[in-house]
Amino acid sequence: MSQSTLEEKHLKGIPISRGVAMGPLYLMQKKALSVPKFSISPDEVDGEIQRFRRAIAASRTDLERLQAFLESEGSDEAASIIDTHIQMLEDPFLTTSVEEKIRDHLQNTESIFYRVIADYEEEFLKIKDQFFRQRLCDVKDLSDRVMRNLSRRTQDRIPQAAIEGAIIVGKELAPSDTAEVIEHQIGGLVSQIGGETSHAALIAKGKGIPMVSHIDVAALEGHQGALVIIDAYQGDIYVNPTAERQEFYRNFVLEGDPSPVSESVKVQTKGGADVQVFANIETLSDLDQFEKTVAEGVGLFRTEFLFPKQEIFQISEEMQLGLYLEVIQRMKGRPIVFRLFDVGGDKGRNLLSDEPNPALGCRGIRFLMRHPEIFSRQVRAFLRASVKGRLKILIPMITDIEEVKTTKRFIEKEFESLKEEGVPLMRLPEIGAMIETPSAALTADLIAAQSDFLSIGTNDLVQYTLATDRMNANVSEILRCDHTSIIRLLEFVIKSAGETPVCVCGEMASDTEALKLLLKLGLRQFSCQPRYIYEIVQAIQSF
């Protein structure tokens, strides 16, 4: 290899999903699919249609497998995106329209399907709105999958060994490609096309994977396997970085937070204010990252992600107990806030019949109250596990003070029932409430009086207050955590809580600018994804 090849190359792009990663470059290069075109006889029409239907069914099977993995990993946004692809397979333009054209034109399925998709793409390109232009990537992604199944050519699977820890580069990262590669422990993502509202970006953000876009991918050709640093804070890409550059970024990538983990670790602002930093956890694998941080504990464990959603009705008390005990053991005495299952509505497509407006439907505590058998099994498992560690219980989707009171009575009843059965228990765990709806925020004083602690879920609070779907990229510019209404609600909650501890566990906790505002409002507890803790601690100490 020549010396010039090893010279550092610097490319500048746009940061999409914050973070830093270092690893070998893996350039994704898709092979073009050939589209055969030939005439068929009337006798062959039914056979072609059956072949098309098998390709659609196979595509659905592929996507459902991928969706199940994403759900089990706790990547709810990514799973929802794949669900849109599954729904597209039911669109008449992909079913009835193609079958009718096969009959009318007497041509093979590939050529008909290719023509239908080309017409569809042409209509998309006429729309100037960027949101719809970006959805064109979804159409191309799905059509490629169907074409592969029509030709009976399996998708080119990327070898795990090739992408473990790698920086994945592609001109335009299709949603399913992105979802496929995050099945492995990749380092980061780089693309040429795609902004913050692209589905690939939403998947990267949901999994906390650094991503930079608007990079000239052609400039990276010939560098397959080369060491790359991706700085998704500044939008910088370094190929063959110098030893000095590697050293500069090494703390972020390999060492994480250099401080040792211990109970004595304190985070303070320059003014001497004590601040507590916790971690948001979704799966057992997240604990590997957590153990490298100075987080004082887990501020939010999303328990529904420990189990495949479609099995939640069958999850036994013993199965839950085993997993909760495993988490507690790895916590080594540090506190952990387990949130009750937040399923149903928009978070549980496989659990309930379709709802006309799932985000406002039967989810969180509403779902659990309607399914006391699920509620009981989880509460009993929590209570039995609580004798082994500092376990707290968090109630999701509170909209009324009566929901808090009812939940507390339910937990107390299960506590007494276990005692009567002779199960060794110590005391009732602390019980907290999620403040993630405007009604909960406006009655925070009443809820705080009934709670041991409050957790502000800013993601949903912003969504519900601004009446803006946080999964809808078409209105993403409205979704602002610095909106006056949000600031006023946060200030009211913090003041109304009085002596009741308050923690922010939404995305605001990992935003350094929002962090500054929250500290000014008097907040002293934050919980965010483990990979952001080092950055957040540094920011707090600089204020």
C-alpha positions as CSV (number, residue, x, y, z in Angstrom):
1,M,0.0,0.0,0.0
2,S,1.5,3.4,-1.0
3,Q,2.1,6.2,1.4
4,S,-0.4,8.4,-0.4
5,T,-3.1,5.8,0.2
6,L,-2.5,6.1,4.0
7,E,-2.7,9.8,4.1
8,E,-5.5,11.2,6.2
9,K,-8.6,12.2,4.2
10,H,-11.1,14.6,5.7
11,L,-14.7,14.8,4.4
12,K,-17.4,17.2,5.7
13,G,-21.0,16.4,6.0
14,I,-24.1,17.0,8.0
15,P,-24.5,15.4,11.4
16,I,-27.8,13.4,11.6
17,S,-27.5,11.2,14.8
18,R,-25.1,12.4,17.4
19,G,-22.1,10.4,18.5
20,V,-18.5,9.4,17.7
21,A,-17.4,6.0,16.3
22,M,-14.1,4.5,15.0
23,G,-13.9,1.4,12.9
24,P,-13.2,-0.1,9.5
25,L,-15.0,1.3,6.5
26,Y,-17.6,-1.0,4.8
27,L,-18.9,0.4,1.6
28,M,-22.3,-1.1,0.7
29,Q,-22.6,-1.6,-3.1
30,K,-25.8,-3.0,-4.4
31,K,-25.9,-5.2,-7.5
32,A,-28.2,-4.0,-10.1
33,L,-31.2,-6.3,-10.7
34,S,-31.8,-7.3,-14.3
35,V,-35.4,-7.0,-15.4
36,P,-36.4,-9.6,-18.0
37,K,-39.2,-8.7,-20.4
38,F,-41.1,-11.1,-22.5
39,S,-44.6,-12.0,-23.6
40,I,-46.7,-14.7,-22.1
41,S,-49.7,-16.7,-23.3
42,P,-53.1,-16.5,-21.8
43,D,-52.6,-19.9,-20.3
44,E,-49.5,-18.6,-18.4
45,V,-51.3,-15.7,-16.7
46,D,-52.5,-17.5,-13.6
47,G,-49.0,-19.0,-13.1
48,E,-47.4,-15.5,-13.3
49,I,-50.0,-14.1,-10.8
50,Q,-49.3,-16.9,-8.4
51,R,-45.6,-16.3,-8.7
52,F,-46.2,-12.6,-7.9
53,R,-48.3,-13.5,-4.9
54,R,-45.5,-15.8,-3.6
55,A,-43.0,-13.0,-4.0
56,I,-45.3,-10.6,-2.0
57,A,-45.7,-13.3,0.7
58,A,-42.0,-13.9,0.9
59,S,-41.3,-10.2,1.2
60,R,-43.8,-10.0,4.1
61,T,-42.0,-12.9,5.8
62,D,-38.6,-11.1,5.4
63,L,-40.0,-7.9,6.9
64,E,-41.8,-9.6,9.7
65,R,-38.6,-11.4,10.8
66,L,-36.8,-8.1,10.7
67,Q,-39.5,-6.3,12.6
68,A,-39.6,-9.0,15.3
69,F,-35.9,-8.5,15.9
70,L,-36.1,-4.7,16.1
71,E,-39.0,-5.0,18.6
72,S,-37.0,-7.5,20.7
73,E,-34.1,-5.0,20.7
74,G,-36.3,-2.2,21.9
75,S,-36.1,-0.2,18.7
76,D,-39.7,0.8,18.5
77,E,-39.2,3.6,15.9
78,A,-37.3,1.2,13.6
79,A,-39.9,-1.5,14.0
80,S,-42.7,1.0,13.2
81,I,-40.9,2.0,10.0
82,I,-40.6,-1.6,8.8
83,D,-44.3,-1.9,9.6
84,T,-45.1,0.8,7.0
85,H,-43.3,-1.4,4.5
86,I,-45.5,-4.3,5.5
87,Q,-48.6,-2.2,5.0
88,M,-47.3,-1.1,1.6
89,L,-47.4,-4.7,0.5
90,E,-51.2,-4.5,1.0
91,D,-51.6,-1.4,-1.2
92,P,-53.7,-2.0,-4.3
93,F,-51.0,-0.5,-6.5
94,L,-48.8,-3.5,-5.5
95,T,-51.5,-6.1,-5.7
96,T,-54.6,-5.6,-7.8
97,S,-53.0,-3.2,-10.2
98,V,-50.1,-5.5,-11.0
99,E,-52.3,-8.5,-11.4
100,E,-54.7,-6.6,-13.7
101,K,-51.8,-5.4,-15.9
102,I,-50.4,-9.0,-16.2
103,R,-53.8,-10.1,-17.6
104,D,-54.2,-7.1,-19.8
105,H,-50.7,-6.8,-21.3
106,L,-49.8,-10.5,-21.3
107,Q,-46.2,-9.9,-20.1
108,N,-44.1,-11.4,-17.4
109,T,-44.5,-10.3,-13.8
110,E,-41.0,-8.6,-13.5
111,S,-41.6,-6.3,-16.4
112,I,-45.1,-5.3,-15.3
113,F,-44.0,-4.8,-11.7
114,Y,-41.0,-2.7,-12.8
115,R,-43.3,-0.5,-15.0
116,V,-45.8,0.0,-12.1
117,I,-43.1,1.0,-9.7
118,A,-41.5,3.3,-12.3
119,D,-44.8,5.1,-12.8
120,Y,-45.2,5.4,-9.0
121,E,-41.7,6.8,-8.7
122,E,-42.4,9.3,-11.4
123,E,-45.4,10.6,-9.6
124,F,-43.4,11.0,-6.4
125,L,-40.7,13.0,-8.2
126,K,-43.3,15.5,-9.3
127,I,-44.0,16.4,-5.6
128,K,-41.7,19.2,-4.4
129,D,-42.3,18.5,-0.7
130,Q,-39.1,17.0,0.8
131,F,-41.1,14.6,3.0
132,F,-42.7,12.9,0.1
133,R,-39.4,12.9,-1.9
134,Q,-37.7,11.1,1.0
135,R,-40.5,8.5,1.1
136,L,-39.5,7.5,-2.5
137,C,-36.6,5.7,-0.8
138,D,-39.1,3.4,0.9
139,V,-40.8,2.6,-2.4
140,K,-37.4,1.7,-4.0
141,D,-36.5,-0.3,-1.0
142,L,-39.6,-2.4,-1.1
143,S,-39.6,-2.8,-4.9
144,D,-36.0,-4.1,-4.7
145,R,-37.1,-6.7,-2.1
146,V,-40.1,-7.9,-4.2
147,M,-37.9,-8.1,-7.3
148,R,-35.3,-10.2,-5.5
149,N,-38.1,-12.6,-4.4
150,L,-39.5,-12.7,-7.9
151,S,-36.1,-13.7,-9.3
152,R,-35.7,-16.1,-6.3
153,R,-32.4,-14.5,-5.6
154,T,-31.8,-14.2,-1.9
155,Q,-30.8,-10.8,-0.5
156,D,-27.0,-10.3,-0.3
157,R,-26.5,-10.8,3.4
158,I,-23.6,-8.9,4.8
159,P,-21.3,-11.1,6.8
160,Q,-21.3,-10.3,10.5
161,A,-17.5,-10.5,10.7
162,A,-17.3,-7.8,8.0
163,I,-19.4,-5.2,9.7
164,E,-18.8,-5.8,13.4
165,G,-17.8,-2.4,14.7
166,A,-17.6,-1.0,11.1
167,I,-18.7,2.3,9.7
168,I,-21.3,1.5,7.1
169,V,-21.3,3.7,4.0
170,G,-23.9,3.9,1.3
171,K,-25.1,6.4,-1.3
172,E,-28.6,6.2,0.0
173,L,-29.2,3.9,3.0
174,A,-32.6,2.2,2.5
175,P,-34.7,1.6,5.7
176,S,-34.4,-2.2,5.5
177,D,-30.7,-2.0,4.8
178,T,-30.2,0.1,7.9
179,A,-32.4,-2.2,9.9
180,E,-30.5,-5.2,8.7
181,V,-27.0,-3.9,9.6
182,I,-28.1,-2.8,13.1
183,E,-28.8,-6.5,13.8
184,H,-25.0,-6.4,14.4
185,Q,-22.9,-4.1,16.6
186,I,-21.9,-1.6,13.9
187,G,-20.0,1.6,14.7
188,G,-21.8,4.2,12.6
189,L,-23.5,5.2,9.4
190,V,-22.5,7.4,6.5
191,S,-24.7,8.3,3.5
192,Q,-24.8,10.7,0.6
193,I,-28.5,11.2,0.3
194,G,-30.9,11.6,3.2
195,G,-31.7,14.1,5.9
196,E,-32.8,14.1,9.5
197,T,-36.3,13.0,8.6
198,S,-35.2,10.0,6.4
199,H,-36.2,6.6,7.8
200,A,-32.6,5.6,8.0
201,A,-32.0,8.6,10.2
202,L,-34.9,7.8,12.4
203,I,-33.6,4.2,12.9
204,A,-30.1,5.5,13.6
205,K,-31.4,8.0,16.2
206,G,-33.6,5.4,17.8
207,K,-30.7,3.1,18.3
208,G,-28.2,5.8,19.2
209,I,-25.9,5.1,16.3
210,P,-23.8,8.0,15.0
211,M,-24.7,9.0,11.5
212,V,-23.5,11.7,9.0
213,S,-25.1,12.4,5.7
214,H,-24.3,14.5,2.6
215,I,-20.9,12.8,2.1
216,D,-19.5,12.2,-1.4
217,V,-19.5,8.4,-1.3
218,A,-17.5,8.2,-4.5
219,A,-14.6,9.8,-2.6
220,L,-14.6,6.7,-0.3
221,E,-14.4,4.1,-3.0
222,G,-11.1,2.2,-2.9
223,H,-10.9,2.6,0.9
224,Q,-12.8,-0.6,1.8
225,G,-11.5,-1.8,5.2
226,A,-9.6,1.5,6.0
227,L,-9.8,2.9,9.5
228,V,-12.5,5.6,9.7
229,I,-13.5,8.0,12.4
230,I,-17.0,9.5,12.2
231,D,-17.7,12.6,14.3
232,A,-21.5,13.0,14.2
233,Y,-21.4,16.1,16.4
234,Q,-19.5,18.1,13.9
235,G,-20.2,16.1,10.7
236,D,-16.6,15.1,10.1
237,I,-15.3,11.9,8.5
238,Y,-11.7,11.0,8.7
239,V,-10.3,8.2,6.6
240,N,-6.9,6.8,7.7
241,P,-6.8,9.2,10.7
242,T,-3.4,10.2,12.1
243,A,-2.2,8.7,15.3
244,E,-2.9,12.1,17.0
245,R,-6.4,12.1,15.6
246,Q,-7.1,8.6,16.9
247,E,-5.8,9.5,20.3
248,F,-8.1,12.5,20.4
249,Y,-11.2,10.5,19.7
250,R,-10.2,7.3,21.6
251,N,-11.8,8.3,24.9
252,F,-15.2,8.7,23.1
253,V,-15.0,5.4,21.3
254,L,-13.0,2.9,23.3
255,E,-12.8,4.1,26.8
256,G,-16.1,5.9,27.3
257,D,-16.1,7.8,30.6
258,P,-12.6,7.5,32.1
259,S,-13.9,7.9,35.6
260,P,-14.3,4.7,37.6
261,V,-17.8,3.5,38.4
262,S,-18.5,3.8,42.1
263,E,-21.1,5.1,44.6
264,S,-18.8,8.0,45.5
265,V,-18.8,9.5,42.0
266,K,-20.4,13.0,42.0
267,V,-21.3,15.2,39.1
268,Q,-21.3,18.9,39.9
269,T,-21.7,22.1,37.9
270,K,-19.0,24.7,38.1
271,G,-21.1,26.5,40.7
272,G,-21.1,23.5,42.9
273,A,-24.6,22.2,42.3
274,D,-24.9,18.4,42.7
275,V,-26.5,16.7,39.7
276,Q,-27.5,13.0,39.4
277,V,-27.1,11.3,36.0
278,F,-28.9,8.0,35.3
279,A,-29.2,5.7,32.3
280,N,-32.1,4.7,30.1
281,I,-32.0,1.0,29.4
282,E,-34.1,-1.1,27.0
283,T,-32.4,-4.5,26.8
284,L,-29.8,-6.5,28.7
285,S,-27.2,-5.7,26.0
286,D,-27.6,-2.0,27.0
287,L,-26.2,-2.8,30.4
288,D,-22.8,-3.5,28.8
289,Q,-22.6,0.2,27.9
290,F,-24.1,1.2,31.2
291,E,-21.4,-0.5,33.2
292,K,-18.7,1.7,31.6
293,T,-20.4,4.9,32.7
294,V,-20.5,7.0,35.9
295,A,-24.3,6.8,35.9
296,E,-25.7,6.5,39.5
297,G,-28.2,3.9,38.4
298,V,-30.9,3.3,35.8
299,G,-33.5,6.1,35.7
300,L,-35.7,4.3,33.2
301,F,-35.8,0.6,32.3
302,R,-38.4,0.1,29.5
303,T,-39.4,-3.4,30.6
304,E,-41.6,-4.1,27.6
305,F,-38.5,-4.4,25.4
306,L,-37.2,-7.3,27.4
307,F,-39.9,-9.5,25.8
308,P,-41.2,-9.9,22.2
309,K,-44.4,-7.9,22.2
310,Q,-46.5,-10.6,20.6
311,E,-45.8,-12.8,23.6
312,I,-46.7,-10.4,26.4
313,F,-50.0,-12.2,27.2
314,Q,-48.0,-15.4,27.9
315,I,-45.0,-14.0,29.8
316,S,-45.0,-15.8,33.1
317,E,-44.2,-14.3,36.5
318,E,-41.2,-16.6,36.9
319,M,-39.7,-15.6,33.5
320,Q,-40.0,-12.0,34.5
321,L,-38.5,-12.6,38.0
322,G,-35.5,-14.2,36.5
323,L,-34.8,-11.3,34.1
324,Y,-35.4,-8.6,36.8
325,L,-33.0,-10.4,39.2
326,E,-30.4,-10.6,36.5
327,V,-30.6,-6.8,36.0
328,I,-30.5,-6.2,39.7
329,Q,-27.4,-8.4,40.1
330,R,-25.6,-6.4,37.4
331,M,-26.6,-3.2,39.0
332,K,-24.4,-4.0,42.1
333,G,-26.5,-2.1,44.5
334,R,-27.3,0.9,42.4
335,P,-30.9,2.0,42.1
336,I,-33.0,1.0,39.2
337,V,-36.4,2.4,38.0
338,F,-38.5,-0.3,36.3
339,R,-41.3,1.1,34.3
340,L,-44.4,-1.0,34.1
341,F,-45.2,-2.4,30.6
342,D,-45.9,0.5,28.3
343,V,-47.7,-1.4,25.6
344,G,-50.9,-1.0,23.7
345,G,-52.0,1.8,21.4
346,D,-49.2,2.9,19.1
347,K,-46.7,0.8,21.1
348,G,-48.4,-2.6,20.6
349,R,-49.6,-3.3,17.1
350,N,-49.7,-7.0,17.8
351,L,-51.7,-6.7,21.1
352,L,-54.9,-5.0,20.2
353,S,-57.3,-4.7,17.4
354,D,-56.7,-1.7,15.2
355,E,-57.5,1.7,16.9
356,P,-58.5,4.7,14.8
357,N,-56.0,6.9,16.7
358,P,-53.6,4.5,18.6
359,A,-51.4,7.3,20.1
360,L,-54.5,8.4,22.0
361,G,-55.7,4.9,22.6
362,C,-55.4,2.0,25.1
363,R,-51.7,2.1,26.1
364,G,-49.6,2.3,29.3
365,I,-51.5,2.1,32.5
366,R,-54.8,2.1,30.7
367,F,-53.8,-1.2,29.0
368,L,-52.6,-2.8,32.2
369,M,-55.9,-1.9,34.1
370,R,-57.8,-3.6,31.3
371,H,-55.6,-6.7,31.6
372,P,-55.2,-7.3,35.3
373,E,-53.6,-10.7,34.7
374,I,-50.7,-9.1,32.9
375,F,-50.5,-6.3,35.5
376,S,-50.5,-8.8,38.4
377,R,-47.8,-11.0,37.0
378,Q,-45.4,-8.1,36.5
379,V,-46.1,-6.5,39.9
380,R,-45.6,-9.8,41.7
381,A,-42.3,-10.3,39.9
382,F,-41.2,-6.8,40.8
383,L,-42.1,-7.3,44.5
384,R,-40.3,-10.6,44.7
385,A,-37.2,-9.1,43.0
386,S,-37.2,-6.0,45.3
387,V,-35.7,-8.0,48.2
388,K,-32.5,-8.3,46.2
389,G,-31.9,-4.7,45.2
390,R,-32.9,-1.0,45.1
391,L,-35.9,-1.4,42.8
392,K,-38.5,1.3,42.1
393,I,-41.7,1.1,40.1
394,L,-42.7,3.7,37.5
395,I,-46.3,4.1,36.2
396,P,-46.6,5.1,32.5
397,M,-49.1,7.2,30.7
398,I,-50.7,8.9,33.7
399,T,-53.5,11.3,32.8
400,D,-55.4,11.5,36.1
401,I,-54.6,11.3,39.8
402,E,-57.0,8.4,40.2
403,E,-54.8,6.3,38.0
404,V,-52.0,6.7,40.5
405,K,-54.2,5.9,43.4
406,T,-55.6,2.8,41.7
407,T,-52.2,1.6,40.7
408,K,-50.9,2.0,44.3
409,R,-53.9,0.1,45.7
410,F,-53.3,-2.7,43.1
411,I,-49.6,-3.0,44.1
412,E,-50.4,-2.9,47.8
413,K,-53.0,-5.7,47.3
414,E,-50.4,-7.9,45.5
415,F,-47.9,-7.2,48.3
416,E,-50.3,-8.4,50.9
417,S,-51.2,-11.4,48.8
418,L,-47.6,-12.5,48.5
419,K,-47.1,-12.1,52.3
420,E,-50.1,-14.3,52.9
421,E,-48.5,-16.9,50.6
422,G,-45.4,-16.8,52.7
423,V,-43.2,-15.1,50.2
424,P,-40.3,-13.2,52.0
425,L,-40.7,-9.5,51.3
426,M,-39.1,-6.4,52.9
427,R,-41.1,-3.3,52.2
428,L,-43.1,-1.8,49.3
429,P,-40.8,-0.3,46.7
430,E,-41.0,3.4,45.9
431,I,-43.7,4.1,43.3
432,G,-43.4,7.0,40.8
433,A,-45.5,8.5,38.1
434,M,-44.6,9.4,34.5
435,I,-45.4,13.0,33.6
436,E,-45.8,12.7,29.8
437,T,-49.3,14.2,29.1
438,P,-50.4,17.8,29.5
439,S,-53.1,16.7,32.0
440,A,-50.5,15.0,34.2
441,A,-48.2,18.1,34.0
442,L,-51.0,20.5,35.0
443,T,-51.9,18.3,38.0
444,A,-48.3,17.6,39.0
445,D,-48.8,18.9,42.5
446,L,-51.6,16.4,43.1
447,I,-49.7,13.5,41.5
448,A,-46.5,14.4,43.4
449,A,-48.4,14.2,46.7
450,Q,-49.3,10.6,45.9
451,S,-45.9,9.6,44.5
452,D,-42.4,8.9,45.8
453,F,-40.8,10.4,42.6
454,L,-41.8,11.9,39.2
455,S,-40.2,11.1,35.8
456,I,-40.8,13.6,33.0
457,G,-41.1,11.8,29.7
458,T,-40.3,14.7,27.4
459,N,-40.8,12.8,24.1
460,D,-44.5,12.2,24.7
461,L,-45.0,15.4,26.6
462,V,-43.8,17.4,23.6
463,Q,-45.8,15.2,21.2
464,Y,-49.1,15.5,23.1
465,T,-48.7,19.2,24.0
466,L,-48.0,20.3,20.5
467,A,-50.4,17.8,18.9
468,T,-47.6,16.6,16.7
469,D,-46.8,12.9,15.9
470,R,-43.1,12.5,16.7
471,M,-43.0,9.7,14.1
472,N,-44.3,11.9,11.3
473,A,-41.3,13.5,9.6
474,N,-43.7,15.8,7.7
475,V,-44.2,17.9,10.9
476,S,-40.8,17.4,12.5
477,E,-40.1,21.1,12.5
478,I,-43.0,21.7,14.9
479,L,-41.7,19.2,17.4
480,R,-39.6,21.6,19.5
481,C,-38.7,20.9,23.1
482,D,-37.8,24.6,23.5
483,H,-41.4,25.7,22.7
484,T,-42.8,28.2,25.2
485,S,-45.6,25.9,26.2
486,I,-43.1,23.1,27.0
487,I,-40.9,25.3,29.0
488,R,-43.8,26.6,31.0
489,L,-45.1,23.0,31.7
490,L,-41.6,21.9,32.8
491,E,-41.2,24.8,35.1
492,F,-44.7,24.2,36.6
493,V,-44.0,20.5,37.1
494,I,-40.6,21.1,38.8
495,K,-42.0,23.8,41.1
496,S,-45.2,21.8,41.9
497,A,-43.3,18.7,42.8
498,G,-42.0,20.4,46.0
499,E,-39.8,17.9,47.9
500,T,-40.7,15.0,45.5
501,P,-37.7,14.1,43.4
502,V,-38.1,14.9,39.6
503,C,-36.1,13.3,36.8
504,V,-36.2,14.0,33.1
505,C,-35.8,10.8,31.1
506,G,-36.7,11.9,27.5
507,E,-34.5,13.1,24.7
508,M,-34.1,16.5,26.4
509,A,-31.8,14.8,28.9
510,S,-29.2,14.1,26.2
511,D,-29.4,17.5,24.6
512,T,-26.7,19.8,26.0
513,E,-28.6,23.0,25.2
514,A,-31.8,21.7,26.7
515,L,-29.8,20.5,29.7
516,K,-28.7,24.1,30.4
517,L,-32.3,25.2,30.4
518,L,-33.4,22.4,32.7
519,L,-30.7,23.2,35.2
520,K,-31.8,26.8,35.3
521,L,-35.4,25.6,36.0
522,G,-34.0,23.8,39.0
523,L,-33.9,20.2,37.8
524,R,-31.0,18.1,39.2
525,Q,-31.8,14.5,37.9
526,F,-31.3,13.4,34.3
527,S,-31.6,10.0,32.6
528,C,-30.4,9.3,29.0
529,Q,-29.0,6.6,26.8
530,P,-25.6,5.3,28.1
531,R,-23.7,6.4,25.0
532,Y,-24.5,10.1,25.8
533,I,-23.6,10.0,29.5
534,Y,-20.0,11.0,29.0
535,E,-21.0,14.0,26.9
536,I,-23.7,15.0,29.3
537,V,-21.4,14.8,32.4
538,Q,-18.8,16.9,30.6
539,A,-21.4,19.5,29.7
540,I,-22.8,19.7,33.3
541,Q,-19.3,20.1,34.7
542,S,-18.7,23.0,32.2
543,F,-21.9,25.0,33.2
